[in-house]
């Protein structure tokens, strides 16, 4: 959104040269209007600079992109055929999660939060923003006019707007007898840009097709603070195993486990010490029942723990025992050196 292609190319060239094994994981310019063009730009950077590319939460959202997954898949396949190092991840839900302020046009956020809030105090500027967000579409909304029926208010920090949490912007506006744009601006100003939102803009067929790609791996893309979270924060990985593998038979269980373990570990250059059950590897283990594992987190109750998981071990320490947290903290900080090797902090 902010950097030019040439600037990104310079950064990617430096990354590829100075940090072996590192990769560029862009939140590319658009997941809506011009999403395909945005993916093409990122793949082009991989080709022109030699920098490995990881397409972060590679979705195709909004009705404008319905049925376009085969186009993206073909683009990725062509890049792989050229020898470009490309991988991608997705989360197994249709709605996305971001901040309400992310819907603002780029020019309105120039100078940081303080300058943004100053602009929001001016009625003429607010009207200009309203037109960009609701009518013409802007970079903050991925080039597509925002439909307030699709925008669910998530976490807030200001008590005066706490009752809005969990409700659609349009529904709050109707209950108050005011335009949705006024609720939008009220939240931004009173909550000082801190409000999170859940955007109900996904497409199931796109999600299913993209997750079956040979270089796909699972990701949660979770925001963890506040009362109203996206359920992917607690349910992503059990949902892949229970819903998409067992219930829909979209991907076999062994293959799906690879999507969740060895594939990410290889991309992060921590395989085979992590992401593999083998002698000499870290004992990062999950014991679950493949017949009952199920995500339980919902948009109303996003912190519900998943079913079917009995034990979790982190570096050999039992963190979950018969479904109950033990308090053990076996995690380690992993750092990549300039030699490309990843080491735990105590190694």
N, C-alpha and C positions, 0 to 999 in steps of 0.2 A: 504494500500500500504506500509506503513512504520512500523506499530505496529504488533506484533505477536498476534496470537489468545489468548495465555495465558495472555499477557499484557492487551488485551481488556477485558478478563474475569475478571481480578482483578479490573479493573475500573468499570465494570458493577456491580460486587458484592458490591463495595463501594457505587455506585449510588443507588442501590436498598435498601441498608441498611440505608443510611444517608439522603436520600431525597425522602420521600414518594410521589408518584404521578409523579415523574420524569421518563424519558424514554431515551433510547439510540436511536438516529436517525443517523445511519451511512450513509456515502457516501461510500458504500462498495467497495471491491477491484476491481471489473470489471463489466462494463455494456456490455461487448463484449464477447471475448473468456473467457470461464469459468464464465460467469455471473450466471448460475444456481448454480455452486459450491460456488460462493461468497454469494448468497442469503442463501444457506444452512448453511454456516458458521455463518451468522448473526442470523438466526433462532435457530441454535444450541446454541449460546450464551444466548439467551432468555431462553432456556430450562435448561441449565447447571447452570445459575446464578440466575434465577428468576427475572431478570431485564426486564421491559417492552421494547419492540422493536418497533420502527417505521421505516419502510423501505422508505427512502427518494427518491422522484421521481423514483418510482419502474418501470423502463422501461427495455425492452429487445431490445437493438439496434443492428444494423448491420445485413447484410444478413445471417450471421451465426446463428442468433437467431430467424429467421422467423419461426412462427408457434409454438414457445416454451412457449407461455403464459399459456396454460393448465398445463404445468409442474410446473411452479411457483405457479399457483393458487392451485394446489393439495398440494404442499408443505406447503403453508400458511394454508390451511384447516386442514391438519394433525396437524400442530402446535396448531391451535385453539382448535382442539378436545382434545389435551393433556392439555389444560388449560393455554397455554402460551399466554401472553398478547401481541398481535401483531396487528399493524395497518399499513397502507401504504398510500402514496399519489402519484398522477401522474399529469403531465401537459398535456393539450389536443393538443399537436403539435408533429409532427414527428422530426424536427430538435432539437438538443440540443445546449446549449450555455456554453462556458467555455473560458479559455485563451489559446492563442497559445502555451505558455510555458508549459501548461498541457500535451502537446503531447510529451514532452521530456522524455526520460527514467529516472527513479528515481535516478540512480547514477549520472546523469548529473546535477541534481539540488541540490546535497548534499552540505551543507554549506551555503545555501541561495542564494539570487540574485547576490551578488557580486562575489561569487565563480563561479556561473553558467555563468555569463558574461565573466569571465576570461577564462573558458573552451571554450567558443564560439569563442575566438580569435585565437585558435589553429587549424590549418587546419587538422591535423591528427585526433584530437578529433571530429571535425565537421564531418568528413567522418565516423567515428565510430558511431556517433549519427545518421547520414543519413541512414546507413544500419539498425540500430535498429528501426528507425521510418518508413522507406519506404519498407524495404525488409523482415526482420524477424518478425516485430511487437514487441512492448515493453509494459511495464506496463502503460506508459503514454497514449498509444493508445488502452488501454484495451486488449492488446495482439494481435491486428489485424493490419496488415500493413496499413498505412495511404494512402487513395486515395485523392489526392489533388483536384480532381474534386468535392469532397464532402465538402471541407473546405472553407467556406465563411469568408472573413476578416471582422471583425466588427469594433469596436472603436479602434482608434490609438491616441497617444498623441504627436507624432513627426510629424511636418509639412511636412518633406521630403517624408513621406510614406502615407500621408493623402489621396492621390488619389487612394490608393489601397482599401480603405474602401468600403464595399459593394460588392466586386468582389471575385470570386473564386481564390484561390492561383494559380491553374493551368492556369486560364485565364490571370492573371497578368504575369505569367512566359512566356506564349506564346507571349504576347504583347511586352515583353522585350527581347525575344529571348534567354532565359536562362532557366536552369532546375528549377523545382518547389522548390527543396531543397534550392537553392540559395535565392529565395524569402523568404522562411521560415527563413533562418538564417539572412537575411538582416533585416527582421521585428523584430526578437528577439533582435538583437544587437542595431539597431537604435532606436527602441521603448522601449528598456530596459525592455523587458519581459512584457510590459503593454498591448499588443494587445489582444483584445478579438476576439473570432471566433464563428461562427454558424456552427454546424456540421450536415449535411443532411444525417442522418444515421438511422432514425426511421422506424418503421413498423406499419402501420395503424391497422391491425387486432390485433396485440399484445396490442396496446393502447386501443382499444375498449373493449377487453375482460377483461383486468386488471381493468379498471375503473368501471366495473360492480360488483366488489367484495364487499361483505357485510361489510368489514372493510375499504373500500376505502374512501378517502377524497381528495379534490382538493388542489393543490399547484401550485405556479407559477414558483418557482426557478429562479427568474428574476435577471439579472444584470442590473443596472439602469444607469450607467455612459456612456458617449460617444455618438457619433453621431448615430452609427448603433447599435441598440438594437435588441434583440429577441422580436418579437411581443407579446410574452406571458407576458411581463412586463405590457402591457396595456390591453391585450385582453383575458387573461386566463378565468376569471369567466363568462363574457358574452358569450364566446365561448362554455363553458359547457352548458349554458342555451339555447343559440340560435341554435347552430349547433348540438350538440349531443343529447339534449333533444327534442327541437321542430322539427328540420329538420330531424333527423335520428330516432327519437323516441326510442333511445337506453335506456334511463332512464326517468321515468315520472318526470314531473316538481316538484311535492312535494318531491320526493326522491332526485332529483338533488339538490334542495335547501338544504336538509340535508347534502349532500356531501360537500356543501360550507359553512355551518354555524354550525349546532349543533354538527356534528361529529368532526370537528377540535376543537370546544370549549370544548367538553368532553375530548378529548385527552390532551388538554392543561390545564385541571382542572379549567376552568373558566366558565363552565356550571353549573347552569342555569342563572348565572348573566349576561353572554354574550352567544350569539348563540341561543337565544330563545326570541320570542316576548311574553312577559308576564309582568304583573304588578310586579314591583320590580326589573326587569332586566334593564340593561343599554339600553338606546334608540339608539342602533346601527342599523340603518334601511336603506334599499335601496328600493325606490319605482320605479319599472320598468314595462314596458309593455311586457308581455310574448309573444305577437304576433310580436313584432318588435325588441326585444333586439338582438343585433348582434355585434360581435367583428369586428372592422374596421382596426385595426393595421395590417400592412403587413411588409414583410422584407424590402421593399423599404421605407415605411412610418410607422415605428414602434410606433410612438407617436400619431397616430390617436385615438381619443377617441371613445368609443363604442357608438352605437345608442340604443335608447330605455330606457335610464336611466334618470328619471326626477329629483328625489331628493335623496340625501344621507345625513343621519344624523349620527353624531358621538357623543355619549354620550349626545344626545338631541340637539346638535348644528348643524344647517343646513350648511353642507359643500358644497353641490351642489344644486342649486336652478334653476329649469327648464333647466337643462343641463349646467349651468354656475357655475364656482367656486366662492364661496363667500369670501374666505380668512379665514373663521372661523377655529380655531384649537381646536377641542374638545377632542383630543386624550389624553390618560393618559398612563404613564408607569406602566406596571403590573409586579410585582415581586413575585416570589415564596419564601416563608419562609421555614426553615428547618422542620416546622410542616406540610409541604405539601400544605398549604393554599396559594392562590394567592391573592394579594391585590394590589389595585391601589396605586400609590406613595403617594397620599394625604389622604389615609385612615388610 
